[in-house]
Amino acid sequence: MHHDTPLLTTLVLGLGLAYLFGMLAQRCRMPPLIGYLFAGIVIGPFTPGPLANQALATELAEVGVILLMFGVGLHFSLKDLMSVKRIAIPGAVIQITIATLLGMALAWVMGWPWGNGLVFGLSLSVASTVVLLKALQKYDLEQTDEGRIAIGWLIVEDLAMVLILVLLPALAGLLGGHNPNDTGEQSLLTLLGVTLAKVAAFVAFMLIIGRRVIPWVLEKTVWTGSRELFRLGVLAIALGVAYGASHLFGVSFALGAFFAGMVLAESEFSHRAAEESLPLRDAFAVLFFVSVGMLFDPRIILQQPLALLGTVLVIVIGKSLAAWAIVRAYGYSHRVAGTISASLAQIGEFSFILATVGMSLGLLNSDANALIIAGALISILLNPPLFSILTRAIPTPGNATDGSTEKS
């Protein structure tokens, strides 16, 4: 007796192939993320073979985005950022601007509307947290000057992307897309004002009520002594706050989840919450990457090789040179500049989230989306060799921790 079970089929195909390709990627000394994207390409509509349900995969991916953003919030450290704010804040802002302008120039050459170009450029400007942290761990750089600056820089990039995700729907009409909440009667300033007022109301609610209620709920859960209930509580908070933020305040799931994580990060249970939510977060993050792979049309490689080359050059060369020049301008050594520019020479999860939102608002065409995914795949593949060339080429002057020894 055969039942039509699209959800089960999508889960089995998505997770099963992600596991196989992830293992293969790991064996080839590449990040498993590459394998997850390939799994999506295999079960996507653009390649022959098994086909998963794209609408369902997209909904599952939404849960992945919520849990990814919750994780970003949980690991958000104001202390880390403040210790390197002198370089990380201006550095990240200037680098995002340069990469976005390079992306827009490439889009202009291809004849795309400027709104498309802006979202495309922004998608190329932000590095993958997963890839960067793995590279720093591999070379034992997390506690060095360059490691702390790279992490601080990434925090600023993430915050900038959170802000862009909030403002993009409000600006969609101006950029040539469509805002599902725009009735056409509101002016741009009114729309922006309303959006920012909703965000401010949500932030105030989280800081006044959320900061008290969330830790209190988890404390009561801890008293039960049940790990299962604690894990369930963390998950319910992440998804519940994201859902409430969207339905009550009209802000994105992503922002809601980010704030839920951030509020939880301040409580004494933050470490345990991060640990307990990790397995589910990982599983849904995998489904998110699989769903991104499903949107990729491999024909873009043959149809637009020059556009793809341009995209990869913006990510790997443009961003790296911008970061290198900024770090050197602040008086840091070649080694610090080299490490930071290599660690930022790739794109990942935030680029995909931004591209997904851009497509839903009519601000990104499928070609641009395919170029972003291909650019991510290639830049992530190039990242480990880039790092190892760098660690061999520039000698380590010892692990500097006070900042002075790494200046030149």
C-alpha positions as CSV (number, residue, x, y, z in Angstrom):
1,M,0.0,0.0,0.0
2,H,1.7,3.2,-1.2
3,H,0.9,6.6,0.2
4,D,1.9,9.9,-1.4
5,T,4.1,11.4,1.3
6,P,5.9,14.5,-0.1
7,L,7.2,15.6,3.3
8,L,8.7,12.3,4.2
9,T,10.2,11.9,0.6
10,T,11.7,15.4,0.9
11,L,13.2,14.7,4.3
12,V,14.6,11.3,3.4
13,L,16.1,12.5,0.1
14,G,17.3,15.8,1.6
15,L,18.9,14.4,4.7
16,G,20.1,11.0,3.2
17,L,21.9,12.6,0.2
18,A,23.2,15.5,2.4
19,Y,24.8,12.8,4.6
20,L,26.3,10.9,1.7
21,F,27.7,14.0,-0.1
22,G,28.7,15.6,3.3
23,M,30.8,12.5,4.1
24,L,32.3,12.6,0.6
25,A,33.2,16.3,1.0
26,Q,34.7,15.6,4.4
27,R,36.8,12.8,2.9
28,C,38.0,15.3,0.3
29,R,39.0,17.7,3.1
30,M,36.2,20.1,2.1
31,P,33.5,21.6,4.4
32,P,30.5,19.3,4.6
33,L,28.4,22.4,3.6
34,I,29.6,21.8,0.0
35,G,28.0,18.3,0.2
36,Y,24.7,19.6,1.4
37,L,24.5,22.1,-1.5
38,F,25.3,19.3,-3.9
39,A,22.5,17.1,-2.4
40,G,20.1,19.9,-3.1
41,I,21.3,20.2,-6.7
42,V,20.8,16.5,-7.2
43,I,17.2,16.5,-5.9
44,G,16.4,19.9,-7.5
45,P,14.2,20.4,-10.6
46,F,17.2,21.3,-12.8
47,T,18.9,18.0,-12.7
48,P,17.7,14.5,-13.7
49,G,17.1,12.0,-11.0
50,P,15.0,12.0,-7.8
51,L,12.8,15.1,-7.2
52,A,11.9,16.5,-3.8
53,N,9.0,18.9,-3.2
54,Q,10.4,22.4,-3.6
55,A,7.6,24.2,-1.7
56,L,8.0,21.9,1.3
57,A,11.8,22.2,1.2
58,T,11.5,26.0,1.3
59,E,9.2,25.8,4.4
60,L,11.6,23.5,6.1
61,A,14.4,25.9,5.1
62,E,12.5,28.6,6.9
63,V,12.9,26.6,10.2
64,G,16.6,26.3,9.3
65,V,16.9,30.1,8.9
66,I,15.2,30.6,12.3
67,L,17.5,28.2,14.0
68,L,20.6,29.5,12.2
69,M,19.7,33.1,13.3
70,F,19.0,31.9,16.8
71,G,22.5,30.4,16.9
72,V,24.0,33.6,15.6
73,G,22.2,35.5,18.4
74,L,23.3,32.9,21.0
75,H,26.9,33.4,20.0
76,F,26.7,37.1,19.7
77,S,29.2,38.6,22.0
78,L,29.2,42.4,22.6
79,K,32.4,41.9,24.6
80,D,34.2,40.3,21.7
81,L,33.1,43.1,19.4
82,M,34.0,45.9,21.8
83,S,37.6,44.5,22.2
84,V,38.2,45.0,18.5
85,K,35.7,47.7,17.7
86,R,38.3,50.2,16.5
87,I,39.0,48.1,13.4
88,A,36.1,45.7,13.1
89,I,33.3,48.2,12.9
90,P,34.7,50.6,10.2
91,G,36.5,47.7,8.5
92,A,33.4,45.6,8.0
93,V,31.3,48.6,6.9
94,I,33.9,49.8,4.3
95,Q,34.4,46.2,3.1
96,I,30.6,45.6,2.7
97,T,30.3,48.9,0.8
98,I,33.2,48.0,-1.6
99,A,32.0,44.4,-2.2
100,T,28.4,45.7,-2.8
101,L,29.6,48.3,-5.3
102,L,31.7,45.7,-7.1
103,G,28.7,43.4,-7.3
104,M,26.5,46.3,-8.6
105,A,29.1,47.1,-11.2
106,L,29.0,43.4,-12.4
107,A,25.2,43.5,-12.4
108,W,25.3,46.8,-14.4
109,V,27.6,45.1,-17.0
110,M,25.0,42.3,-17.3
111,G,22.2,44.8,-17.8
112,W,20.3,44.0,-14.6
113,P,18.1,46.7,-12.9
114,W,20.0,48.5,-10.1
115,G,17.7,47.1,-7.3
116,N,18.8,43.6,-8.5
117,G,22.4,44.7,-8.5
118,L,22.1,46.1,-5.0
119,V,20.8,42.8,-3.5
120,F,23.3,40.8,-5.6
121,G,26.2,43.0,-4.3
122,L,25.1,42.7,-0.7
123,S,24.8,38.9,-1.1
124,L,28.5,38.8,-2.2
125,S,29.6,41.1,0.6
126,V,29.1,38.8,3.7
127,A,31.3,35.9,4.7
128,S,30.0,32.5,6.1
129,T,30.3,32.2,9.8
130,V,30.5,28.4,9.6
131,V,33.4,28.5,7.1
132,L,35.3,31.3,8.9
133,L,35.1,29.7,12.4
134,K,36.2,26.2,11.0
135,A,39.2,27.8,9.3
136,L,40.2,29.7,12.5
137,Q,39.8,26.5,14.6
138,K,41.8,24.4,12.1
139,Y,44.8,26.7,12.3
140,D,44.3,27.5,16.0
141,L,43.8,31.2,15.4
142,E,40.7,31.9,17.5
143,Q,42.6,33.4,20.5
144,T,45.1,35.4,18.4
145,D,44.8,39.0,17.4
146,E,43.8,38.2,13.8
147,G,41.3,35.6,15.0
148,R,39.6,38.1,17.4
149,I,39.5,40.8,14.7
150,A,38.0,38.3,12.1
151,I,35.3,37.2,14.6
152,G,34.5,40.8,15.5
153,W,34.4,41.8,11.8
154,L,32.0,38.9,11.1
155,I,29.7,40.0,14.0
156,V,29.5,43.5,12.4
157,E,28.7,41.9,9.0
158,D,26.0,39.7,10.6
159,L,24.4,42.7,12.3
160,A,24.5,44.7,9.1
161,M,22.7,41.8,7.3
162,V,20.1,41.6,10.1
163,L,19.4,45.3,9.5
164,I,19.2,44.9,5.7
165,L,16.8,42.0,6.1
166,V,14.6,44.2,8.2
167,L,14.7,47.2,5.8
168,L,14.6,45.3,2.5
169,P,10.8,44.6,2.4
170,A,10.1,48.3,3.1
171,L,12.5,49.5,0.4
172,A,11.4,46.8,-2.1
173,G,9.0,49.1,-4.1
174,L,11.7,51.8,-4.4
175,L,14.2,49.2,-5.6
176,G,11.9,47.9,-8.4
177,G,10.5,44.9,-6.5
178,H,7.2,44.4,-4.6
179,N,6.4,44.5,-0.9
180,P,3.6,42.0,0.0
181,N,2.6,44.4,2.9
182,D,2.6,47.5,0.7
183,T,-1.0,48.6,-0.2
184,G,0.3,51.3,-2.5
185,E,-1.2,54.1,-0.4
186,Q,1.8,54.7,1.8
187,S,4.8,56.8,0.9
188,L,8.3,55.4,1.2
189,L,9.0,57.5,4.3
190,T,5.8,56.3,6.0
191,L,6.6,52.7,5.1
192,L,10.2,53.0,6.5
193,G,8.9,54.8,9.6
194,V,6.3,52.1,10.2
195,T,8.9,49.3,9.7
196,L,11.4,51.0,12.1
197,A,8.6,51.6,14.6
198,K,7.6,47.9,14.5
199,V,11.3,46.9,15.0
200,A,11.7,49.3,17.8
201,A,8.6,48.0,19.5
202,F,9.8,44.4,19.2
203,V,13.3,45.3,20.5
204,A,11.8,47.2,23.4
205,F,9.4,44.2,24.2
206,M,12.4,41.8,24.1
207,L,14.6,44.0,26.3
208,I,11.9,44.8,28.9
209,I,9.8,41.6,29.0
210,G,11.8,39.0,27.0
211,R,14.9,39.5,29.2
212,R,13.0,38.6,32.3
213,V,10.6,36.0,31.0
214,I,12.9,33.8,28.9
215,P,15.6,33.2,31.5
216,W,12.8,32.7,34.2
217,V,11.1,30.1,32.0
218,L,14.4,28.2,31.4
219,E,15.2,28.4,35.1
220,K,11.9,26.7,36.0
221,T,12.6,24.1,33.3
222,V,16.0,23.3,34.8
223,W,14.4,22.7,38.1
224,T,12.4,19.8,36.6
225,G,15.7,18.0,36.0
226,S,14.6,16.9,32.6
227,R,17.0,17.4,29.7
228,E,14.3,16.6,27.3
229,L,12.0,19.4,28.6
230,F,15.0,21.9,28.6
231,R,15.8,21.1,25.0
232,L,12.1,21.4,24.1
233,G,11.9,24.7,26.0
234,V,14.9,26.2,24.0
235,L,13.4,25.1,20.7
236,A,9.9,26.5,21.7
237,I,11.5,29.8,22.6
238,A,13.5,30.1,19.4
239,L,10.5,29.2,17.1
240,G,7.9,30.9,19.3
241,V,9.7,34.3,19.5
242,A,10.4,34.2,15.7
243,Y,6.7,33.4,15.0
244,G,5.5,36.0,17.5
245,A,7.8,38.7,16.1
246,S,6.5,38.0,12.6
247,H,2.7,37.9,13.5
248,L,2.5,40.5,16.3
249,F,5.2,43.0,15.2
250,G,5.4,42.4,11.5
251,V,9.2,41.9,11.6
252,S,11.0,39.0,10.0
253,F,11.4,35.5,11.5
254,A,15.1,36.0,11.2
255,L,15.2,39.1,13.4
256,G,12.9,37.4,16.0
257,A,15.1,34.4,16.2
258,F,18.3,36.5,16.4
259,F,16.9,38.5,19.4
260,A,15.6,35.3,21.1
261,G,19.2,34.0,20.9
262,M,20.7,37.3,22.0
263,V,18.4,37.5,25.1
264,L,19.2,33.9,26.0
265,A,23.0,34.6,25.5
266,E,22.8,36.9,28.6
267,S,21.4,34.3,30.9
268,E,23.4,31.7,32.9
269,F,21.9,28.9,30.8
270,S,23.2,30.2,27.5
271,H,26.0,27.6,27.2
272,R,23.6,24.8,28.0
273,A,21.0,26.2,25.6
274,A,23.5,26.3,22.8
275,E,24.6,22.8,23.4
276,E,21.1,21.3,23.7
277,S,19.7,23.1,20.6
278,L,22.7,22.2,18.5
279,P,21.5,18.8,17.0
280,L,18.2,20.2,15.8
281,R,19.8,23.4,14.7
282,D,22.3,21.4,12.6
283,A,19.6,19.1,11.1
284,F,17.5,22.1,10.0
285,A,20.5,24.1,8.8
286,V,21.4,21.1,6.6
287,L,17.8,21.2,5.1
288,F,18.3,25.0,4.6
289,F,21.5,24.3,2.5
290,V,19.8,21.5,0.6
291,S,16.9,23.8,-0.3
292,V,19.4,26.4,-1.5
293,G,21.0,23.8,-3.7
294,M,17.6,22.9,-5.1
295,L,17.3,26.5,-6.5
296,F,20.6,26.2,-8.4
297,D,20.5,25.8,-12.1
298,P,23.9,24.2,-13.2
299,R,23.4,25.5,-16.8
300,I,24.5,28.9,-15.6
301,I,28.1,27.6,-15.6
302,L,27.9,26.9,-19.3
303,Q,25.6,29.8,-20.3
304,Q,27.3,32.6,-18.3
305,P,30.9,31.6,-17.6
306,L,32.2,35.2,-17.6
307,A,29.5,36.3,-15.2
308,L,30.4,33.4,-12.9
309,L,34.1,34.3,-13.2
310,G,33.3,37.9,-12.3
311,T,31.2,36.8,-9.3
312,V,34.1,34.6,-8.0
313,L,36.6,37.4,-8.5
314,V,34.5,39.9,-6.5
315,I,34.2,37.3,-3.6
316,V,37.8,36.0,-3.6
317,I,39.9,38.9,-4.9
318,G,37.8,42.0,-4.5
319,K,36.7,41.4,-0.9
320,S,40.2,40.1,0.1
321,L,42.0,43.1,-1.3
322,A,39.6,45.5,0.4
323,A,40.0,43.7,3.8
324,W,43.7,43.5,3.4
325,A,44.1,47.2,2.5
326,I,41.8,48.3,5.4
327,V,43.7,46.2,8.0
328,R,47.1,47.4,6.7
329,A,45.8,51.0,6.8
330,Y,45.1,50.5,10.6
331,G,48.8,49.6,11.0
332,Y,48.5,45.8,11.5
333,S,51.1,43.4,10.1
334,H,51.0,41.6,6.8
335,R,50.1,38.4,8.7
336,V,47.1,39.8,10.4
337,A,45.9,41.5,7.2
338,G,46.5,38.3,5.2
339,T,44.6,36.0,7.7
340,I,41.6,38.3,7.9
341,S,41.4,38.8,4.1
342,A,41.7,35.0,3.5
343,S,39.0,34.2,6.2
344,L,36.6,36.7,4.5
345,A,37.2,35.5,0.9
346,Q,34.0,33.3,0.8
347,I,30.3,33.6,1.1
348,G,27.7,31.3,2.8
349,E,24.5,31.2,4.8
350,F,23.7,34.9,5.1
351,S,24.2,35.3,1.3
352,F,21.6,32.5,0.8
353,I,19.1,34.0,3.3
354,L,19.5,37.4,1.6
355,A,19.1,35.9,-1.9
356,T,16.0,34.0,-0.8
357,V,14.4,37.2,0.6
358,G,15.5,39.1,-2.5
359,M,13.8,36.5,-4.8
360,S,10.5,36.6,-2.7
361,L,10.4,40.4,-3.1
362,G,11.1,40.3,-6.9
363,L,14.5,41.9,-6.3
364,L,16.6,39.0,-7.6
365,N,16.3,37.0,-10.7
366,S,17.0,33.2,-10.9
367,D,20.3,33.9,-12.8
368,A,21.6,36.1,-10.0
369,N,20.6,33.5,-7.4
370,A,22.4,30.7,-9.4
371,L,25.5,32.9,-9.6
372,I,25.4,33.5,-5.8
373,I,25.2,29.7,-5.1
374,A,27.9,28.9,-7.7
375,G,30.1,31.7,-6.2
376,A,29.6,30.3,-2.7
377,L,30.5,26.8,-3.8
378,I,33.6,27.9,-5.6
379,S,34.8,30.4,-2.9
380,I,34.3,27.8,-0.1
381,L,36.3,25.2,-2.2
382,L,39.1,27.7,-2.7
383,N,39.2,28.8,1.0
384,P,41.2,26.0,2.6
385,P,44.0,26.1,0.0
386,L,44.0,29.9,0.3
387,F,44.5,29.6,4.1
388,S,47.2,27.0,3.9
389,I,49.2,29.0,1.2
390,L,48.9,32.0,3.5
391,T,50.0,30.2,6.7
392,R,53.1,29.0,4.8
393,A,53.9,32.2,3.0
394,I,53.7,34.5,6.0
395,P,55.7,33.3,9.0
396,T,54.0,33.3,12.4
397,P,55.6,35.8,14.7
398,G,54.1,34.0,17.8
399,N,50.6,34.3,19.1
400,A,50.1,37.9,19.9
401,T,47.5,38.7,22.4
402,D,48.0,42.3,23.4
403,G,47.6,43.9,20.0
404,S,51.0,45.7,20.1
405,T,53.1,42.9,19.0
406,E,51.1,42.4,15.8
407,K,51.3,46.0,14.7
408,S,54.0,46.9,12.2
